[in-house]
Amino acid sequence: TAEALERGLQEGFARGEVEGFAKGEAKGLAKGKAEGKAEGKAEGLAEGKAKIIRAMISNGMDATEIAAVTGLSIGQVKNLLKFRT
């Protein structure tokens, strides 16, 4: 009957909407988790590199040596040397 068809369509739309939302939410959470993990890894690497550079500065390495080891430009290293504590 038309009534049964209408009810079936409404149930199908409702079920599709719920399933679509759940899939979208899961996909969004997975993407957010991956991005957060990548960001955390990058921050950790940057902190590690900064620690090594501070140790090089503390051990009296000059800007040319630090640049050669770290891959930073001499200008970047000289900038860091200005702000050493």
N, C-alpha and C positions, 0 to 999 in steps of 0.2 A: 504494500500500500504506500501511498505518498507519505503518510505519517511515519511509517517505519523507515522509508528512504531518508526523510528529513532527519530523523533521530540518528540514523547511521552516519549520515554526513556530519552532523554536529559532533558525534562521538569521535569520528575519524579526524576531524579538524582539531579537536581538543587534544587527542592523543598525539597527533603530529606536532602540535605546538609544544607540548610538554617534552617530547623526545628531541625536537629541534633545540629547545632551550637547554636541555641537559647536555646535548652534544656540543653546543656552542660554549656553554660554561666550562665543560671539561677541556675543550680546545684552548680557551682563553687562559685557564689556570695553568695548563701545560706550557703555553707560550710564556706566561709571566714567570713561571718557575725557571725556565731555561734562560730567560733574560736576566733574572736575578742572580743565577748561578754564574753566568758569564761576567756580569758586573762585579760580583764578589771576587772572582778570580783575577780580574784586571786590577782591582784595588789592592789585592794581596801582592801581586807582582810589583806594582808601583811602590808599595811600602817596603818590600824587600830590596828593590833597587835603590831606594832612598837611603836605606840603612847601610848598604854597601858603599854608596857614595860618601856618606858621612864618615865612615871608617877610613876611606881613602884620604879624605881631607884631613882627618885627625892624625893620620900617619904621614902627613906632609907631602903627599903626592901633588905634583903641579897640575895645572889645568890641561896641559897637553897629554900627560899620562892618563888622567882621568877620562878625557875625551876619547882617547884611543881604546881604553878598556870598556867604557860604557856605551859608546856609540853616540853620545851627546856631542853637540857642537862645542867648540872652545868657548863661544859666547855664552852658551847655556851654562857651562861649567863655571865660567867666571862670574856669572850671575849668582850661582849657588855659593861660590866662595865669598861673595859680598855679605851673604846672610848667615854665615856659619856662626855657631854659638860657642 
